[in-house]
Amino acid sequence: MLDALLQGLFLVLQWTTTLALMLPFIYNMQPVEAFAFLLGMHSVVATTGDVTSILFGVPGEATTAAIILDGHAMAKKGEAGRALGAALASSLVGALIGAAALALAIPIVRPLVLTFGSPELFMLAIVGLAFIASLSAQGARGMLRGFLAGGLGLFLAMVGQDPQAGVARFTLDTLYLWQGLDLVPVLVGLFAIPEIIDLVVRGTSIAGNVPAGRISHGALEGVKDVFRHWQLTIRCALIGTFVGITPGLGGAVAQWMAYGHATQSARTPEERQRFGTGDVRGVLGPGAACNSKEGGALIPTVAFGVPGSTSMAILLGGFFLLGLVPGPDMLTKHLPLTFSLVWTIVLANIITVGACFLLLNRLTALTAVPGHLLVPVILVLVFIGSYTSNSSYADIVVTLVFGAVGYFMVLAGWPRAPLVLGLVLGKIAENYLYISVARYEAAWLMRPVVLVLLAIAIGVILYPAFQAWRARARKEAHA
């Protein structure tokens, strides 16, 4: 095993891999070259997507939306350097943990993956939805608004063609909505448009009146935050790895579940209220989870040929094009190649994080640019990003509609995160519930893992109430 691990590193470090990265359109690549190109390019997307999420409040991709809540709030307070430092360092830690999980799980992954059928996957979606309680404001009114926003997200997830009956639901007689609402224009509208409007109304830069010299400082402080909250960072990285291992959930689920767990790390309700206003823990959790999921998603892809995500499905096609069959051969005959995937994730993230730190001063300086100069550029990026998700002008309409929805939710004090969580998990929950009932009827409710996950979901919902009760008891004791 150790020999194969070292062989995998030597394969990645060969000069031919560099040549393949420089000449991506050549044919007849060797397997190591091809996977270094594909995986090296993909495994760092989440890291670079965090940059626009933090600086502009515009999600670089659908899997980096959760980091906006606290990351962009920190940028608006002049702490863009600290936020980016925390995001980059935590994403590197997450990538390393995900790669380590891939290396360690190769011999033992089969029992874990085969434990999860459609009932367990449905309950995982319910656990994710339970985090709506943590993403809602304190008090009965805040909780009610959070669950109503989550319900709206679940309703929006139903838009499109029924996957079982094939019936069009809430499509407004438009062909565009038959495939449902795409996550990218919805997220861009909900988060980016309100921030752009706020920037125009304020008439200042993103960082307001904070001196430009102070904005770039703090990157090292963000790195220190990873070590200050190392337990949270590792836990969120493990959440991302676990979600990655589970086929069908995806990176967006990993980030939001990690963010929900980060909010629960707050010891008091008052401390939890700081989330969403610029708490660095709200950056560390999603940052670690989003990168660790890649190592986790590779586990079922390599071991069984079951892609853990859409990107892994593309990578699976690369296996077949190169004449490789995922399964026992990848764990025996081609074990050095399998470990080369681990080293590719590690080295690609180290290089990317290092490059981003070199550019950090230039990147953070953008938050000091006057709003009237920055807004046109951000708007162009917003509409290009929305349009390219499906190459349809209807995506721009969806962005504008949800931009209005997001802006009024901000004005009224309604949380946007539960809506996104409901939209992300709605389709997943619906599909796996249908399969579970059709295959097992009611018997699936008594499966051991289902009961454990149900208990976790109930605990996640009740924990904020328990925190509030404990805080009141402490106040009464000191009164």
CORMOQUI-V497656 format. One record per pair of residues at least 24 apart in sequence whose C-alpha atoms are under 10 Angstrom apart, sorted by the first residue. I is the first residue (numbers start at 0). J is the second residue. If there is no record, write none. Layout:
i = (I,I)
j = (J,J)
This chain:
i = (0,0,0,0,0,0,1,2,2,3,3,3,3,3,3,3,3,4,4,4,4,4,4,4,4,4,5,5,5,5,6,6,6,6,6,7,7,7,7,7,7,7,7,7,7,7,7,8,8,8,8,8,8,8,8,8,9,9,9,10,10,10,10,10,10,10,10,11,11,11,11,11,11,11,11,11,12,12,12,12,27,28,29,30,30,30,30,30,30,30,30,31,31,31,31,31,31,33,33,33,33,34,34,34,34,34,34,34,34,35,35,35,35,35,35,35,36,36,37,37,37,37,37,38,38,38,38,38,38,38,38,38,39,39,39,39,39,39,39,39,39,40,40,40,40,41,41,41,41,41,41,42,42,42,42,42,42,42,42,42,42,42,42,42,42,43,43,43,43,43,43,43,43,43,43,43,43,43,44,44,44,44,45,45,45,45,45,45,46,46,46,46,46,46,46,46,46,46,46,46,46,46,46,46,47,47,47,47,47,47,49,49,49,49,49,49,49,49,49,50,50,50,50,50,50,50,50,50,51,51,52,52,52,53,53,53,53,53,53,53,53,53,54,54,54,54,54,54,54,54,54,54,54,54,55,55,55,55,55,55,55,55,55,55,55,56,56,56,56,56,56,56,56,56,57,57,57,57,57,57,57,57,57,57,57,57,57,57,58,58,58,58,58,58,58,58,59,59,59,59,59,60,60,60,60,60,60,60,61,61,61,61,61,61,61,61,61,61,61,62,62,62,62,62,62,62,62,62,62,62,62,62,63,63,63,63,63,63,63,63,64,64,64,64,64,64,64,64,64,64,65,65,65,65,65,65,65,65,65,65,65,65,65,65,65,65,65,65,65,65,66,66,66,66,66,66,66,66,66,66,66,66,66,67,67,67,67,67,67,67,68,68,68,68,68,68,68,68,68,68,68,69,69,69,69,69,69,69,69,69,69,69,69,70,70,70,70,70,70,70,70,70,71,71,71,71,71,71,71,72,72,72,72,72,72,72,72,73,73,73,73,73,73,73,74,74,74,74,74,74,74,74,75,75,75,75,75,75,75,75,75,75,75,75,76,76,76,76,76,76,76,76,76,77,77,77,77,77,77,77,77,77,77,77,77,77,77,77,77,78,78,78,78,78,78,78,78,78,78,78,78,78,79,79,79,79,79,79,79,79,79,79,79,79,79,79,79,79,80,80,80,80,80,80,80,80,80,80,80,80,80,80,80,81,81,81,81,81,81,81,81,81,81,81,81,81,81,82,82,82,82,82,82,82,82,82,82,82,82,82,82,83,83,83,83,83,83,83,83,83,83,83,83,83,83,84,84,84,84,84,84,84,84,84,84,84,84,84,84,84,84,84,85,85,85,85,85,85,85,85,85,85,85,85,85,85,85,85,85,85,86,86,86,86,86,86,86,86,86,86,86,86,86,86,86,87,87,87,87,87,87,87,87,87,87,87,87,87,87,87,88,88,88,88,88,88,88,88,88,88,88,88,88,88,88,88,89,89,89,89,89,89,89,89,89,89,89,89,89,89,89,89,89,89,89,89,90,90,90,90,90,90,90,90,90,90,90,90,90,90,90,90,91,91,91,91,91,91,91,91,91,91,91,91,91,92,92,92,92,92,92,92,92,92,92,92,92,92,92,93,93,93,93,93,93,93,93,93,93,93,93,93,93,93,93,93,93,93,93,93,93,94,94,94,94,94,94,94,94,94,94,94,94,94,94,94,94,94,94,94,94,95,95,95,95,95,95,95,95,95,95,95,95,96,96,96,96,96,96,96,96,96,96,96,96,96,97,97,97,97,97,97,97,97,97,97,97,97,97,97,97,97,97,97,97,97,97,97,97,98,98,98,98,98,98,98,98,98,98,98,98,98,98,98,98,99,99,99,99,99,99,99,100,100,100,100,100,100,100,100,100,100,100,101,101,101,101,101,101,101,101,101,101,101,101,101,101,101,102,102,102,102,102,102,102,102,104,104,104,105,105,105,105,105,105,105,105,105,105,106,106,108,108,108,108,108,109,109,109,109,111,111,111,112,112,112,112,112,112,112,112,113,114,115,115,115,115,116,116,116,116,116,116,116,117,117,117,117,117,117,117,117,117,117,117,118,118,118,118,118,118,118,118,118,118,118,118,118,118,118,118,119,119,119,119,119,119,119,119,119,119,119,119,119,119,120,120,120,120,120,120,120,120,120,120,120,120,121,121,121,121,121,121,121,121,121,121,121,121,122,122,122,122,122,122,122,122,122,122,122,122,123,123,123,123,123,123,123,123,123,123,123,123,124,124,124,124,124,124,124,124,124,124,124,124,124,124,124,124,125,125,125,125,125,125,125,125,125,125,126,126,126,126,126,126,126,126,126,126,127,127,127,127,127,127,127,127,127,127,127,127,127,127,128,128,128,128,128,128,128,128,128,128,128,128,128,128,128,128,129,129,129,129,129,129,129,129,129,129,129,129,129,130,130,130,130,130,130,130,130,130,130,130,130,130,130,130,131,131,131,131,131,131,131,131,131,131,131,131,132,132,132,132,132,132,132,132,132,133,133,133,133,133,133,133,133,133,133,133,133,133,133,134,134,134,134,134,134,134,134,134,134,134,134,134,134,134,134,135,135,135,135,135,135,135,135,136,136,136,136,136,136,136,136,137,137,137,137,137,137,137,138,138,138,138,139,141,141,141,142,142,142,143,144,144,144,144,144,145,145,145,145,145,145,146,146,146,146,147,147,147,147,148,148,148,148,148,148,148,148,148,148,149,149,149,149,149,149,149,149,149,149,150,150,150,150,150,150,151,151,151,151,151,152,152,152,152,152,152,152,152,152,152,152,153,153,153,153,153,153,153,153,153,153,153,153,154,154,154,154,154,155,155,155,155,155,155,155,155,155,156,156,156,156,156,156,156,156,156,156,156,156,156,157,157,157,157,158,161,161,161,162,162,162,162,163,163,163,163,175,175,175,175,175,176,179,180,180,180,181,181,181,181,181,181,181,182,182,182,182,182,182,183,183,183,183,183,183,183,183,183,184,184,184,184,184,184,184,184,184,184,184,184,184,184,184,184,184,184,185,185,185,185,185,185,185,185,185,185,185,185,185,185,186,186,186,186,186,186,186,186,186,187,187,187,187,187,187,187,187,187,187,187,188,188,188,188,188,188,188,188,188,188,188,188,188,188,188,188,189,189,189,189,189,189,189,189,189,189,189,189,189,189,189,189,190,190,190,190,190,190,190,190,190,191,191,191,191,191,191,191,191,192,192,192,192,192,192,192,192,192,192,192,192,193,193,193,193,193,193,193,193,193,193,194,194,194,194,194,195,195,195,195,195,195,195,195,196,196,196,197,197,198,198,198,198,198,199,199,199,199,199,200,201,202,202,202,203,203,203,203,203,203,204,204,204,204,204,204,204,204,204,204,205,205,205,205,205,205,205,206,206,206,206,206,206,206,206,207,207,207,207,207,208,209,209,210,211,211,211,211,211,211,212,212,212,213,213,214,214,214,214,214,214,215,215,215,215,215,215,215,215,215,216,216,216,218,218,218,218,219,221,221,221,222,224,224,224,225,225,225,225,225,225,228,228,228,228,229,231,231,231,231,231,231,231,231,232,232,232,232,232,232,232,232,232,232,233,233,233,233,233,234,234,234,234,234,235,235,235,235,235,235,235,235,235,235,235,236,236,236,236,236,236,236,236,236,236,237,237,237,237,237,238,238,238,238,238,238,238,238,239,239,239,239,239,239,239,239,239,239,239,239,239,240,240,240,240,240,240,240,240,240,240,240,240,241,241,241,241,241,241,242,242,242,242,242,242,242,242,242,243,243,243,243,243,243,243,243,243,243,243,243,243,243,243,244,244,244,244,244,244,244,244,244,244,244,244,244,245,245,245,245,245,245,245,245,245,246,246,246,246,246,246,246,246,246,246,246,247,247,247,247,247,247,247,247,248,248,248,248,248,248,248,248,249,249,249,249,249,249,249,249,249,249,250,250,250,250,250,250,250,250,250,250,250,251,251,251,251,251,251,251,252,252,252,252,252,252,253,253,253,253,253,253,253,253,254,254,254,254,254,254,254,254,255,255,255,255,255,255,255,255,255,256,256,256,256,257,257,257,257,257,257,257,257,257,258,258,258,258,258,258,258,259,259,259,259,260,260,260,261,262,263,263,263,263,265,265,266,266,266,266,266,267,267,267,267,267,267,267,267,268,268,268,268,268,268,268,268,268,269,269,269,271,271,275,275,290,290,291,293,294,294,294,294,297,297,297,298,299,299,300,300,301,301,301,301,301,301,301,301,302,302,302,302,302,302,303,303)
j = (102,106,331,334,335,338,335,334,335,331,333,334,335,336,337,338,339,102,334,335,336,337,338,339,341,342,335,338,339,342,334,335,336,338,339,31,333,334,335,336,337,338,339,340,341,342,343,335,336,338,339,340,341,342,343,346,335,339,342,35,335,336,338,339,340,342,343,35,336,338,339,340,341,342,343,346,339,342,343,346,321,321,321,317,318,320,321,322,323,336,339,335,336,337,339,340,343,314,317,318,321,314,317,318,336,337,339,340,343,339,340,342,343,344,346,347,343,347,310,313,314,317,343,293,310,311,314,340,341,343,344,347,340,342,343,344,345,346,347,348,351,343,344,347,348,293,310,311,314,344,347,94,289,290,291,292,293,294,310,343,344,345,347,348,351,90,91,94,290,293,344,345,347,348,349,350,351,352,289,290,348,351,90,250,286,289,290,293,83,86,87,88,89,90,91,94,286,287,289,290,348,351,352,355,86,87,90,351,352,355,82,83,86,87,90,282,285,286,289,79,82,83,86,87,355,359,362,363,362,377,83,190,191,78,79,80,82,83,86,282,363,366,78,79,80,82,83,205,206,362,363,364,365,366,190,191,194,195,198,205,365,366,373,374,377,187,190,191,192,193,194,195,205,377,186,187,188,189,190,191,192,194,195,377,378,380,381,384,183,186,187,188,190,191,381,384,183,187,380,381,384,182,183,186,187,251,384,388,181,182,183,184,185,186,187,250,251,254,423,182,183,186,249,250,251,252,253,254,255,285,289,290,186,250,251,254,255,285,286,289,183,186,187,190,251,254,255,285,416,419,186,251,252,253,254,255,256,257,258,259,275,281,282,284,285,286,289,416,419,420,254,255,258,275,279,280,281,282,283,284,285,286,289,190,191,275,277,281,282,285,190,258,274,275,276,277,278,281,282,415,416,258,273,274,275,276,277,278,279,280,281,282,283,275,276,277,278,279,280,281,282,283,194,205,206,275,276,277,282,205,206,274,275,276,277,278,279,206,275,276,277,278,279,282,205,206,207,214,277,363,366,367,198,204,205,206,207,208,209,214,276,277,366,367,205,206,207,208,209,214,276,277,366,205,206,207,208,209,210,211,212,213,214,215,216,217,363,366,367,206,209,213,214,215,216,217,218,221,277,279,363,366,205,206,213,214,215,216,217,218,221,359,360,362,363,364,365,366,213,214,215,216,217,218,219,220,221,356,359,360,362,363,364,214,215,216,217,218,219,220,221,222,223,224,279,282,363,217,218,220,221,222,224,277,278,279,280,281,282,283,363,215,217,218,219,221,222,282,283,286,355,356,359,362,363,215,216,217,218,219,220,221,222,223,224,225,282,283,352,355,356,359,217,218,219,220,221,222,223,224,225,226,279,280,281,282,283,284,286,287,218,221,222,224,225,279,280,281,282,283,284,285,286,287,352,218,221,222,225,282,283,286,287,348,349,351,352,353,355,356,218,219,221,222,223,224,225,226,232,283,286,287,349,352,353,356,221,222,224,225,226,229,232,233,235,236,282,283,284,285,286,287,288,289,290,291,225,232,236,282,283,284,285,286,287,288,289,290,291,348,349,352,286,287,290,291,344,345,347,348,349,350,351,352,353,225,229,232,233,236,283,286,287,288,290,291,345,348,349,232,233,234,235,236,237,238,239,240,283,284,285,286,287,288,289,290,291,292,293,294,348,236,239,240,286,287,288,289,290,291,292,293,294,295,341,344,345,346,347,348,349,236,287,290,291,294,341,342,344,345,346,348,349,233,236,237,239,240,287,288,290,291,292,294,295,345,236,237,238,239,240,241,243,244,287,288,289,290,291,292,293,294,295,296,297,298,341,344,345,240,290,291,292,293,294,295,297,298,338,340,341,342,343,344,345,240,291,294,295,341,342,345,237,240,241,244,291,292,294,295,297,298,341,240,244,291,293,294,295,296,297,298,299,301,337,338,340,341,294,295,298,337,338,340,341,342,295,298,302,297,298,299,301,302,329,330,334,337,338,302,330,244,298,299,302,303,298,299,302,303,244,245,299,244,245,246,298,299,302,303,305,299,448,245,246,448,449,245,431,434,435,443,448,449,428,430,431,432,433,434,435,436,438,439,443,428,431,432,433,434,435,436,438,439,442,443,444,445,446,448,449,245,431,432,435,443,444,446,447,448,449,450,451,452,453,245,246,247,248,427,428,430,431,432,435,449,452,424,427,428,429,430,431,432,433,434,435,449,452,428,431,432,444,448,449,450,451,452,453,455,456,242,245,248,424,427,428,448,449,452,453,455,456,248,252,256,420,421,423,424,425,426,427,428,429,431,432,452,456,421,424,425,427,428,452,453,455,456,457,256,452,453,454,455,456,457,458,459,460,252,253,255,256,257,259,260,420,421,423,424,428,456,459,153,252,255,256,259,417,420,421,422,423,424,425,428,456,459,460,256,259,417,420,421,453,455,456,457,458,459,460,461,255,256,257,258,259,260,262,263,416,417,420,456,459,460,463,255,256,259,414,416,417,418,419,420,421,459,460,259,263,417,459,460,461,462,463,464,258,259,260,261,262,263,271,417,459,460,461,462,463,464,255,258,259,260,262,263,271,272,274,275,414,415,416,417,420,463,259,272,413,414,415,416,417,463,268,271,272,274,412,413,414,463,268,269,271,272,463,464,467,268,463,464,467,464,412,413,414,414,463,464,413,412,413,414,415,417,413,414,415,416,417,418,414,417,418,421,413,414,417,418,408,413,414,415,416,417,418,419,420,421,414,415,416,417,418,419,420,421,422,425,417,418,420,421,422,425,417,418,419,421,422,415,416,417,418,419,420,421,422,423,424,425,417,418,419,420,421,422,423,424,425,426,428,429,418,421,422,425,426,179,180,418,419,421,422,423,425,426,180,181,182,419,421,422,423,424,425,426,427,428,429,422,425,426,429,426,426,429,430,426,429,430,433,429,430,433,434,389,391,392,393,394,393,426,394,397,422,385,388,389,394,397,422,423,251,385,388,419,422,423,384,385,386,387,388,389,394,397,398,381,382,384,385,386,387,388,389,393,394,395,396,397,398,399,400,401,402,385,394,395,396,397,398,399,400,401,402,404,405,419,422,385,397,398,401,402,405,415,416,419,381,382,384,385,395,397,398,399,401,402,405,381,382,385,394,395,396,397,398,399,400,401,402,403,404,405,406,398,399,400,401,402,403,404,405,406,407,408,409,415,416,418,419,398,401,402,404,405,406,409,415,416,377,378,381,398,401,402,405,406,377,378,381,398,399,400,401,402,403,404,405,406,401,402,403,404,405,406,407,408,409,410,374,402,405,406,409,370,373,374,375,377,378,402,406,374,402,406,370,406,369,370,371,373,374,369,370,371,373,374,370,370,369,370,371,366,367,368,369,370,371,365,366,367,368,369,370,371,372,373,374,365,366,367,368,369,370,373,363,364,365,366,367,368,369,370,366,367,368,369,370,367,366,367,367,363,364,365,366,367,368,360,364,367,363,364,360,363,364,365,366,367,359,360,361,362,363,364,365,366,367,359,360,363,356,359,360,363,356,279,282,283,283,279,280,283,279,280,282,283,284,287,279,280,283,284,283,257,260,261,264,280,283,284,287,257,261,280,282,283,284,285,286,287,288,283,284,287,288,291,260,261,284,287,288,259,260,261,283,284,285,286,287,288,289,291,283,284,285,286,287,288,289,290,291,292,287,288,291,292,295,284,285,287,288,289,291,292,295,284,285,286,287,288,289,290,291,292,293,294,295,296,287,288,289,290,291,292,293,294,295,296,297,298,288,291,292,294,295,296,288,289,291,292,293,295,296,307,308,288,289,290,291,292,293,294,295,296,297,298,299,306,307,308,292,293,294,295,296,297,298,299,300,305,306,307,308,292,295,296,298,299,305,306,307,308,295,296,298,299,300,305,306,307,308,309,311,296,305,306,307,308,309,427,431,296,307,308,309,423,424,427,428,289,292,293,296,307,308,309,310,423,424,285,288,289,290,291,292,293,296,307,308,309,285,288,289,419,420,423,424,288,289,419,420,423,424,284,285,287,288,289,290,291,292,284,285,286,287,288,289,290,292,284,285,288,289,416,417,419,420,423,284,285,288,420,281,282,283,284,285,286,287,288,289,282,283,284,285,286,288,416,284,285,416,459,284,285,459,285,463,459,462,463,466,463,466,463,466,467,469,470,463,465,466,467,468,469,470,471,463,464,465,466,467,468,469,470,471,466,467,470,463,466,414,416,344,348,344,344,340,341,344,345,337,340,341,337,325,326,325,326,325,326,327,328,329,330,337,340,326,327,328,329,330,337,327,329)
